[in-house]
Amino acid sequence: MEAAIVGALLKATLPNLFKLIGDTCKQLEPDVRFIQSELEFMQAAFGDSRWRGNEISDLRRTWILQLRRLAHEIQDCIDNFQIKKTSPTQFAHEIADLKKRIQDSSETLHRYTGQGEPRNGKVAPNPTANDAEEDLLALVQNQSEMNAKVICAIGFGGQNTDLARRVYEKNEVRRQFGQRAWVSAVGRTVDDVLTEILRQLERRPGLGMLILSWLLSILCFLQGLLLKVFGTEMPVASRSGASSGIDHQLRSLLSKERYLIVIHDVTKEEVYNKICAFPWANRVGGRIIVTTDIQSAVRPCICDNDPPLLVPDSITSCLVLVGEVGTGMSYKETCSALCDAAVARMQCFVGSDYERIVVEDMLLYFSMFPLHHHVRRNPLIRRWLAEGLLVHAIQKVPENVYRFPQEVAAEHLDILIGQNIVKSIKKSNNGKVTRCQPPGMVFNHICARAVIDNFNTLLCGPSQNETFQEAYVRRFSLHPYMAAANGGLNVPDVHCLHTMVVFPTAGAQYGAILNFDNHKLLRVLDLKECADVTANHVLKICDLLLLKYLSLGSSIKEVPSEIRRLQQLETLDMSTSAVVTVSSNLLKLPRLKHLLGKFRLSRVDCPDENPSMMKKGAKKVKKVLKLKDELSKLKDFLRDNSVLETLAGIVIGNGMGFPQLLSDMGKLRKVKMWCDSMTNESTDLTGLKEGIKVFTSHRIRTPNVDYSLSVDFSGSSQSFLDCLEDPGMLTSLKLRGNLTRFRPVAARLVSLQELCLSWTNLSGAAIQIGLSNLRCQLKFLKLVENNLVGLAIQDKDAFVSLERICLVGMQSLEEIIIQDLRKLVSLHLLCPALGALPGIQIRKLQNLNEVGLHSQVDGDIKRGWEDAAVGHNRKLSIVSIGIQ
């Protein structure tokens, strides 16, 4: 990893530094050459076998952190000089300081090179195997280690206790272990658990043992009673008293022959730690299996006042060899080792060392979000890219296939989700994960790691109102906390801040946060949920020349022309606002890729060719001609230089502005548009029609690229939809609003895979006629209507490849037919008045995995579906879905 960081410096950062000094400070070239030579030595040293390996010791971790900070500061030095925040003299001093630091690091590395690297002695978790039962059996039966071993089973979808039961009851295990005990830890203290183990192992318990057990139970009961009544604890015997007698008898009994003890459903961290630390009898091959799904009670993030939930955690399923007697790891250490092993296993799915660093950083990035926050997939990926996390992780592909950076980032996120390190929270109707979050155990672990590695600075809970002393802050995230005081918030005033994210806190004042005078290096600024942002703040934001990702909330209704200063901006997200008016300067930004919200072009940028306006004098005519000339130049820029990929979306209005420019945005992949009350039969939509035709034909020229079009024409004219009757290649089409007919709209879109029709006022029979004329093979179909009577979806024509269907209706869906769809895996039927659906025989849908029903559907109906699912050849799940 160290070599990868240095390699990135040599390949990416230093070339920019050489170019910069070649243009302005030629005299600094010897210093930069020296820095380059020292970095090359360090890269070679880190490639030595004594520094390689999967384990990261404290020494290596220190080097990694130092190198990362050094890399950041070199980049900051360049950026400060480029935006003229530092003078040439200051720049020369900073280069000299960096040279000295790199020289010191290099000399230190010389001293350590001959010493080898110390090993980390902690026992690491075993990777998840395809057959966990065989793994657990092997750990239990291993006779090469006769000392007592504690094995922890975590995860397995909450089935870890069943896994332990299957191993416990095997005949060969019964024969191998002369003493066995199966004990539940639910609601029990450690002494209760040990007493129960002793009771099960003592085949003929004597009177003394029974009396001792009864006495201990009575003492524990009285202690709990006194605690409730008086708020104080009874001074009962400690581990050196009555319970120590149980310890002695238990060890004495276990020392006679090999034993197997299963302690299942441990729900308290204290119980877990004491079980692992208990001096189990050695030298007879004893095995103790502990099953647990608890989460650590210590949380770096305390955004709410709720205690941590002791619920099954969907973290990756693992068997953890906790250790021998006296050396067992605590629960926190087990969690940390488990998470580290999960990340290491995940890193096996990527190639280079640098990609492994990238994947780890992507995981640590989740610490920027509050506990229980559902992280939206696409904004997360755009922020990763704006941070530059994937600069060197773009995978090689065949020459004829272009892969967008966001596709590569999405693959890395899918690795995190696929390995259960990040869990899926919500999927779209087409099966793609749209929201996700790390499980509680992983979240706590990465928050702690983020603090140790100084990955980000988290202000959460009471610490919000404490002065922050750390001078080096790269990323800053303000989490919500309902008990925060209403006196304003103290935030770090640092010059090296690259990312700022603000989540809402009830009653808090954000004045200090919205001062950007000392944050000129910001790349990512997310203020979507910050209601205190004003137009004056936006003007200040337009001075952040390195900004790549900007998200603003509903308080902003207009984007000023000063946005032209943000030449590095890639994403502008204003999706929580109503209609936002923007200047044409926004579209002239050379790196803008994603424009999210409801946007309308400012009237001052739209030439009004209304004849009545042209009669108002030469000055008016001159202004119109000037605007037409500027619009023509804008179209030329968009045609030759625009990299805009996502326009979601635009308000059509009177047909002026964005509709006239659509055909010139040649790299668009996703377009979303709304018609408002200004769009009527008299509106000139010639430009819009041409733009849609050009957009739908993109894929003819660019294969292997998906294109999506969404049009909401509710309450207005839909005459421009005739442009969809021409040949074209769309991947996804969504239409909302009244249609007089569905045929032949979209009939000739041969590459269409996803189709969504909402509130078209067409019956199921009318839609059926239109669907039968499709020349494509749909994978996903969604219909939202009042009446779907007469709809029949069968294995023919456009339906042979259908994988997912979602039907939403306000009336009963009983008279629809869905059958013989061989590839269908998901069927959502969302209707509060859902009937028995006799036209749908789920047993004939052989590959069906999931049926989704409306959350308000009658309980008897849902139970009927669950009964029908029992006879399905797959493990079919019936889930409840609410409609937002």
N, C-alpha and C positions, 0 to 999 in steps of 0.2 A: 504493500500500500504506500509506503514511504517513497519508493522508487516511482510509483505512478504519480504521486503528487508533484515530485520534482520534475518528472517527465512532462507533465502538463504545463509547468512553469516554463520549461525550455521550449516547448512546441507552440504554446499559445501566447503567454504573457511577454516573454522577452522579445520576440519579433516586433511586437507593438512598441516596446520600449526603445529598441534600436531605431525604428522608424521615427519615433517622436524626437529622439535626440539628434537624429540625422537632419531633421528639418529645423531644429531650434537651438540645440545645445551640443554641438559637435565635440566640444572639449570634454564631455562626460563619457565619450565612447570607451576610453581605457578602463574606467570604473565598471562599466556595464560588461565589458569583456571579462574582467576579473570575476564578476558575479557569475557570469555564464560558466567559466572554467570551474569555479568552486561547486556550482550546482551539478556539473557533469561528474565531478569526483563523487559527490554525495550520492548521485543516482547509481554509479557503479558500486559504491560501498553497500548501498541498500540491496543491491542485487546479489550480494554474497550469500551463500547458503546458510551462514550463521544468523542471518537476519530474515530469512524467509520462513514461511510456515503459516499454518492456520491460526495458531494461538497467538494472542497479542499480550505480551507481558506489560508490566508497568513501564519499563524502559521504552518499549516500542510505542506504547500509547503516548508517552511524553513527547517522543520525537514527532509522532503524527500531529499532535496538537500544535507543537512549535512550528512545524513546516506549514501547516494550514494557515496559521496566523501570519507567517512570513509571506506566503503567497497572497493572502488578502491585502497585506500592507503594500506589497509591490504594486498590485492592481490599483489600490487607492491612491498611491503616489502618482501613477499615470493619470488616473481620472481627475484628480485635483488640478493637475497641471493643464489638462485638456480643457477643462471648464474655466480655466484662468482663476481658480481659487488660490493658487500658489504662484509666486513670482519665480522667474528663472533662478534667482539666488536661493530662494527657499527650496526649489526643486533640487538644486545641486547639493544642498545640505542634506536633504532627505536621501538622495542617492548615496552619499558618503556614509550616512548612518546605516543604510541597508547593507552596504558593502562590509562595514565593520561587523555587523551582526552575523552575516553569512560566513565571514571569515572565522568568527568565534565558534559558530556551530560546526564548521568544517574541522577546526582543530579539536573540538570535543569529540567529534566522530572518530578522528584519528586515534584518540586515546582508547576509545571503547572497541574499536574494530577487532583488536586481538583478544578480547576477553570473552567473546561468545555472548549469547543472549540467555539470561536466566529464564527458566521455564516457570510456567504457572502451575501450581500444584493442585488446583481444584479439580475435582471430578466433574466432567462435563456430561450433559445429558446425551443419551443415545439418540440418533436420528430416528424419526418415525419409520417403521418398516411397513411393508404392504400387509404383513400378517402380524399384528401386534401380539396376538395370543402366543405365537411361536417365540417371539422375543421375550415375553414375560416368562414363559416356561423355561427358556434357556437360562435366564437370570436366576430363577428359583432353583433349578436342578444342578447348576454348576457346582461340582464337588472339588474343583481345584482351589477354591477359596473356602476354607472352613470357618473363618471368622464370621461373626454375625453381620448381615448386610440388611440395610433398610432400602427398600425400593418404593419409589413414589410413582403412582400412575395419575397423570393429570390430563384432563381433556377427554378425547375420544367421544365427543358429542354428548357428554354426560353418561356414557355407557362404561366408564372405567370400572365401576363396581361389578357390573356383569362380566367384564373381562376377567377381573380377579376371581370371580365365582367359578368361571369355566376352568381356570387353571387349578383352583383349590380343590375342585371335585374330581379331577382326573384320577384314574385308578393308579397310574404310576406314581403320582404325587402322594397319594394315600399310603402307598407301600414305602416310599422313600422317607417320609416324615412320620416318626412315631408319635409325635405330639403336635396337635393342630388346634387352632382356635379361630373362630370367626366372630368378630366383635364389631358392633355398630358404635360409632363415636357421636351420634346425633344427640345433642342435649347433654352430653356427659363431660365431666372434668377428666383430667389425666388419671387421678386416683380411681375414679369410677371405671375407666377403661381398664386399668391394670387389675382392679378387683375382679372385673368380669372375665379377663383372661385367666386369672388364677382359678376362678370358679370352674371354667370350662376344662382347664387342664387337670385339675384335681379330681380324679375319677371318684374317689371316696373321701370327700371332705370331712375332716374331723370337727368336733364340737368347737374347739378353740378357734379354728379358722372361720367357722360360721359366725361365732360371737364377734370376732375381730371385724369381719365384713359388715355385720349389722351395726356395730359401734361406729364404724367409719361413716356409714350411710346416715346414721342419726346425727352425727356431728356436722356433716355437710348440710343436712336439712336445717338444723338449728342455726348454722351460720347464715344461710340464705334468709331464714326468717328474721333474724336479728337485723340483718342488713336492710331488709324492707321496712321493718317497724321503726328502728332507731337510727338507721343510717350509719351504723358502725358494724365492724366485723367482730365476731367472737374469736378470741385468741385460742384457736385450736392448735393441735399439734402440727408442727411443720413437717417437712420431708424427713426430718430426723426423728419424728415421733412415731405415731401409729402407722403412717404410710410407709415408713422405712422398713417396718416389719413385713409389709406386703412385698416391698422391693426384694428383701432378702429371701423370702420364701419363693418368690417367682423365679429369681435367678438360680436358686438351689434346685428348683424343679426342672427348669429348662436345661440345666447343665448335664442332665442324665442322658439325653439322646437328642437327635436332630429334630428341630421344631420348625413349624410354619405358622405364622400368625398373620391374619388379615384384619386390619383396622380400617373399616370403610366409612365413607362420608364424613371425613373430618371437616368441620365447618369453622373451627377456631384456630387462628394462627398460633396462639399460645399452646394449644394442645399438640399441634403439629411439631412445634419446636421441641417440646418436652419429650415427645415420642422419639424423635430423632436423636436426642441427647441422652436418652435412658441407657444405662449400662446393661444392655442385653447380654446374656450368657454367651461366652466366646468358645471357640475351638470345637464346636459340635455341628457346624454348618447351618446355623439358624438363619432363617429368612423372615423378614417382617415386611409385608406389603401394606402401603398406606394409599388409599384413594381419596382424592380431594379435588375440589374445584374452587377453593376459596381464593379471594383476592386480598392482597395486602391492605391492611388498614391505613398504612402510611401513604398519603397521596401528595405528590408535588403540586397537583392542581386541585383546588378546593373551591371551584366556581359556584357550587351550591352548598346548602347547609345540611344536605342529607348525608347520613353515614354511608360508608361503602357497602354496596349490596353483596351479600354472600350468595351469589347465583352461579349456575354453571357458566364457565367462561369458554368461549369458542376458540381460545388460543390453540395453536398447533398441538395435536395429541402427542404426548411423549411419555416414555418410561425413563425415570431419572434414578440412577444409582446414587443415592444420597451419600453413602459412605459407611465406614466401619464404626464400631462402637467407640465413642469418644471423639470422633472426627466428623460426625454428620453435619451437613449444612443446615442452616436455619431456613425457614421458609423464604425469607427475602433473598438469601443466597441461592436457593433452589430456583426461584423465579428468575433471578438474574442470569443464572447459568442456562436455564431453559430458553430464555429469550435470545441469549447470545448464540446458542446452538441452532435455534430456529433461523436466525439471521444468517448464520454460516451456511446452513443447508440451502437457504434461499439463494445465497450468493453463488452456489454451484450452477445455477441456471443461467448465469451470465459469464462473459468471457474474461476480459482483461482485469488486472488488479484495479484499474481506474473505475471500471464498471462496478466492481464490488464496493468501492467507496461511494459511488453514485447511488447505489441501491440503499446503502446504509444511511446516506444523507436524506434520501427520499422518505425513509421510514422515520428518521428523527424529525422531519418536517411536520409530522402529525402533532408534535408537541406544541406547535403554534396555536392549535385549536383547543377550545375548552373541553373539559370532561363531558362526555355524552353528546358532543357536537357531531351532527351528521355532516360529514365533509362531502361537498359536491365534487363529482369526478372531474368534469371539464375545467372549472376554475382552478382546481388543484393542479392539473396538468399544465395549464397556462402559466401559473405561478412558478412551477418547477422550471419551465423553460425561461421565464423572465429572470430567474435566479441564476441561470446558466448551469444548472445541475447536470444537464445532459450534453454539454458541449463536446465531450470526447467519448460519448457512449453511443453515437449513431452507428448502427450496425451496417455492415456491407451487404448490398443486395445486388441482384443481376442488373446489368446496364440498362435493360429496357423497363425496369420497374423503379418508379420514384417513390420513396417513402418519406412522408412528412414527419418532421420531428415530433409532433404530438402523437403520431402513431407509435413511434418508438417509446415515448414516455408512457403511453397507454399499456404497452406490453410489459414494461417494468412494474406498473401498478397491478396488472393482472397477475404477475408473479407473486406480489405481496398478498393478493387476495387468494390466489390459488393455494398458497402455503398456509392459509388461515392465520397469517400474522396480522393482516388487516381483514376485517370481516365485512361482508356485504350487508348493508342495511336496507337498501331499496333498489329494486330493479325497474327499468322501464318496461313497457308492454312488449318490447321486442327482445327482452331477456338480458339486456346490457345493464351492468351495475351503474347506477347513477349516484348513489350515496354510500359512503363507507366510513368506517372508523376502526381504530385498533381496539381489541378487547381490553378490559380493565387492567389485567396483569401486564400486557404489552405496553399500554399507555403509561402506567406508572414507571415502567422500566425505561422507556425512551425519554420521558420527562426528566428522570434522574440523570440519564446519560447526556441529555442535551445540556443540563446544567454543568456537569463535570467537564464536558468537551467545549463549554462556552459556545454551543451551537446557536442558542438564542437566549434572550432575556425575557423571562415570564413574570409579569406583574399580575398576581392573582390573590384575591382575598385581602386580609388586612394589610399586606405588604404594599398595596396600592398607594397608601398614604404615607409610606416611609420613604425618606430620601434615598435614592439609589447611588451607591458609591462607585460601582464598577465603571471604569473609563472606556473599556473596549467592549462595545455592544454592536454586534453585527445585525441581529434580528431582534425586534421588539414586538411583543404581543401582550395586549391588555385584555385579560379575561374578565367576564362579568362576575360580579359578586354582589348579591342582594343586600348584604349588610354594610356595604361601603359607605363611609361618611360623606356627607354632602358639602365638603369644604374645598373641592377641587382635588386634582391628582398631581402628584409629583412624578415626573418622568425623567429618564436619563437624558441629559443634554450632552450628546456626544457627536463627533463629526464623522464617524465611520459607519453610521447606521445605513444599512442597505434595504431593510424590510421593516415596514410598520403595519401592524394589523390591529384594529380596534373593534372590540365587541361591546355591545351596549351594557351599561351599568345603570340601574334605576337611580335617578336623582343625582347622578354625578355630573360634574361640569368638565368639559373637555378643552377649555381655553388653552391650557399649557401644552396639550398634545398637538394642537393645531398650529403651533408655531414652527415653521419649517426653515427658519433663517440659518440654523446650524446643521441642517440635514441635506446638504446639497448632493450627497452621493446616493440618495434613495433610488432604488430600482423598482421596488414593489410597495405600493401604497393602497391598502384596502380600508376604505372608510364607508363601505356600503351600509353598515348598520349604525353609523354615527350620524345622528340627526342634527348635530350642531354645526355642520359644515355650511358655510355661506358662500355667496358669490365672491366676496373678498378673499376667502380662503382659496377658492379655485384659482384666482389670479396669482396668488402666491405659489400654488402648486405648479403653475405654468412656468415657474422659474427653476424647477427641478429638472435640469437638462438631461439627466441620465435615466429618467423614469421610463420603465418598460411596461409596467402593469399598473393601471389606475382603475379603482372601483369607487364609485360615488353613489350616495343614497338618494332617497326621494326628495330631499330638501333642495336639490339642484334641478332647475328647469331649463337651463340654457348653458351651452358650452361656448365660451368666448372665443374670439378670433385669435387671442394670445396662445391658444393651444398649438399654434404653428411652431412654437419654440421647442416643443417636445419631439425632437427629431428621432429619438430612440423608441418612442412609444409603440408597443406591439398590441396591447389590449386596452380597450376602454369599455368598462362594464358599468352600465347604468340601468340594469334590468329591473330594478325595484321602482323606478320612476314611471310616471305617466308618459306623456309625449314630451320629448326633449328637443329643443331647437338647437341646431348646430351650425357653425360656420363652415363654408366650403374649405377653409384652411385645414379642417380636420382630415378631409379626404386627400389632402396634399402631403400628408405625413408619409415619408418614404418607406417606413417599416411597419405601418399599421396593418395588422392581420385580422383582428377580431373586434367587431363593433357590435355590442350587445345592448339592446334596449329598444325603445320606440322612438325613432329619430325622424325629424322633419328638417329639411334644409331651410335655412333662414331666408326670409322673403327678399332681403337685400341681395341675395345671391341668385335669385330666380327672375329672369326676364319675363315681364308680363306683356304678351303680344296681343292683348285684347284691343281691337280696333278703336274702342271708345277711349282707351288710355292713350293711344297713339295720336289722337286728335287734340291733345291738351297742350301742344306746343313743341317747339324745336328742342327745348331743354329736356322735356320728357323723352322725346325720340332719341336724343343723344345718350341719355342714361340707359335706355333700353338697349341701344346698340352696343354700348360699353359692356353691359352685363352679358349680352350674347357673345361678345368677343371673349370675355373672361370665362364664360361657360364652355366655349369652344376650346380654350387653352386647358381648362380642367379636364375635358374629355380626352384631349391629347395626352395629358399626364397620366390619367387613369389607364389609358390604352397601352402606354409604353412603360410605365414605372410602378403602377399599383401592385401591391402584393396582398391586397385584401382577400381573405378567404371566407370569413364569416360575416354576413350582414343580416343580423337577426335582432332587429329588423327595421323596416321603414314604414312610414305612414304615407299612403298614396295620395290622399287629399285631392287636390284639383289636377293632378297629373304632372305638375311642375316639380322640378328639383330632382330628387333621387330617381323617379321613374325614367327621366330622360338620360340618366347616367348609367343605368343598369347594364346596358349592352356593351359599355366600354370597360367594365370590370372583368377582365379576362381570366382571373385566377379564383373567382368565387367558387366555393364548394357548398355553402349553405346560405339560403336566402329565405327570409321570413318577412311577410308584408301584411299590413292591415288596411282595409278601406274604411274611411270614416264618413260622416254625413256629407262632406263636400264632394264625395265621389258619386256621381250620378250619370244618367244616360248622356248628358251633354258634355261630360268630361272627355277631353282628348287623351286617349290612352294609347296612342300610336307608339310612343316611345317605350311604354311599359310592355306592350305586346312584343315589340322587337327585342326588348331586353330578355323576356322570358324565353323567346325562341332561341336566342343566342346562348342563354344559360343552359337550356335543356340539351343543346347540341354539343356542349363542351366535351362530353365523354367520348364522342365520336373521334375527337382529336387526341384526347388524353385517356388512354385505357387505365384500368386498375385504380381509378379514383372515384370515390362515391360523391354523389351530388344529391342535395336535399332541397325541396321547395315546399314552403308552407304558406297558404293564402287564406286569410280570414276576410270574407266579403259580406259579412252579416249586415243586413239592412241596406245594401247598396247593389249597384249593377254588377253582374258577373259576366258581362259580354266579352271581356278580354280573355276569358278562359278558352275561347275557341283556338287560341294559340297552342293549347295542349293537344289539339287534334292533329298537329303536324308531327312528323317523325322526330324523335328525340330520345335521349338516354338519361333518365333520372333513376336514382336508386330509391329515393323516398319521396312520397307526395302526400301532403296533408291539405285537405280542403274543408273549410267551415263556412256554412251559409247556405241559403236556399238555392237549389238547383231545379230547373224545370225537367232535366233529364240527366242521367249519368252517361249514357251512350251518346257520342263516341269519345267523351273526355277521357284522356289517358289511355285510350285503346291502343295507340301506336307507340307507347313508351315501352319498348321491348325489354329494357333492363330493369324495370321497376321490381323492387323486392319488398318494399313496405308501403302500404296504402292505408290511409286513415280518412274516413268521411264522418263529419260531425254536423248534426242538425241541418241536413240538406233538405228535410221535409219530404224525402222520398220513402216509399214503402219498401219493405223487404223484397217484394216481388220486383219492383222497379230497379232496385239495386242489383238483384240477381241477374236481370237482363244485361245490365252494364258490365257486371263482372264476367259474364260468359263471353264477352267480346274482347277481353284482355288477351294480348299476345305474349304476355310475360308469365313467369312462374313466381308467384308471390311466396315470400317466406313469413310475412307478418301481415295480418289484416285486423283493423280496428274499425268498428262501426258504432257511432253514438247517435241514436235516433229515438223518436217517440214510439215508432211502430216498425217492427221488423218482421211482421207476419208475411209468410211466403218465402222467406230466405232459406235456401238449401245449399249447403256447402259439402260437396262430395269429391271423391278422388278422381278428378278429371280436369282437363283444360288448365286454367290458371291456378288450380288448387292442389296439384299433385305434389308440390314442394312445400306446402304450408307447414310451418313449424309452430306458430303461435297465433291464437285467435283471441280477440277481446271484443265482446259484444256488450254495449251499455244501452239499456232501454228503460223508459219510464213505465211502459206497460209490460204485460207478461211476455216472456220469451218462449212460451210453451209450444208454439206452432212453428218453430224453426227446426231444420234438420241439419245435423252434422254427423257424418258417418264416413267410414272407410278411408280416413286420412292416415296413411301409413307413417308419415313423418311428423305428425302433430305431437308436441311434447307439452304444450301449455294451453289451457282453455280457461278463459276468464268470462264468466257470465254474471254481469253486475246489474241486477234488477231487484229492488226491494220486494216486489211482488212475485218473485221467482216461483214458478210452479214445478211440477214433477219432470218437465222436459222429456216427454216420451220420444221425441225425435232424436235424442242423443243417447246412444248406447255406448257407454264408456268402455265396455269390455271389448268392443270392436275397434277401439282406438288403442292399438296394442302398445305403442311407444309413449303413451301419455304419462307424464310424471306429476302433473299438478293441475288441479281444478280450483279456480278462484271464484268465490261467491261473495255477494254483497254482504257487508258486515251486519246489515239490518234484516237479513233474510230470516224467515221463521225457523226456529230451532228444530222442529220436526222435519222440515225440508232438508236442512243441513245434515241431520242424522240419517236421513234416507240416502243422501249422496255418500255419506261415509260408509253406510252399509254396502252400497253398490261398489264402492272402491275396494272393499275387502276381497271381492272375487276377481280383481284385476291382476294380471300377471306381473305387474310391477308394483313397487311400494308406492302406491299413489297417495299423494297428500291432498287434503281438502283444506284450503286456507280462506280466511276472511279478509276482505279488502274493502276499505272505506273509500268513498269518492269525495275528493276535495273540490 
